[in-house]
């Protein structure tokens, strides 16, 4: 007699990881807990692993990263710029993995398994993506972006009241916890000197100042996932246009 035994290695490992992470207690996500996690990673000579973000006590997003603390910090920063999110209600669990287990932990299988248990996860809803790209600007936002759109009033801190356009844009892109995408702006416009009314401006105020400086033909648009700025006036069905003011 003959037979063939198929051992589903990746599924078996993924199932064990799901069970292990389910048993862990959640930890509040913030600056202090991330510092503790970084120290734990350093002590154990491992930064890669699987993590699970909880929101209001519910499993919300599962991911895998080469550096878990760094990725969680990125997620937390992104959540800080969303309407309707209580940062105090964000928590996490994680399992660090050695090199061999890091290869065996299949993210796609893990997400599929976890989503079966928790159908309201943010995976696949737009939360994990950094910039969905220009082709998505006019499409219906994902469920996460619909429920938690960007906060266009998020503050941008400046030093002094005079800046050239490139400095203003650089400050906004560096500080805002969401996409701020622009097309290439001519150098002569980037060097234009601007007077700003305050050293602390909202994102939409910065956008209005920039659009005013660029002049007719330029349009800024507030979308649910971020801000875009192009030398073209057009309609975005899921966005709010910011045009030059006289």
ABEGO torsion letter per residue (X at the ends): XBBBBBBBAAAAAAAAAAAAAAABBBBBBBAAAAAAAAAAAAAAGBABEBBBBBBGGBBABBBBBABAAAAAAAAAAAAAABBGBBAAABBBBBBBBBAAAAAABBAAAAAAAAAAABAABABGAGAABABAEAAAAABBBBAAAAABBBBAABBBBBBEABBBAAAAAAAAAAABABBBBBBBBBAAAAABBBBBABABBBAAAAAAAAAAAAEBGBBBBBBAAEBBBBBBBBBBAABBBBBBBX
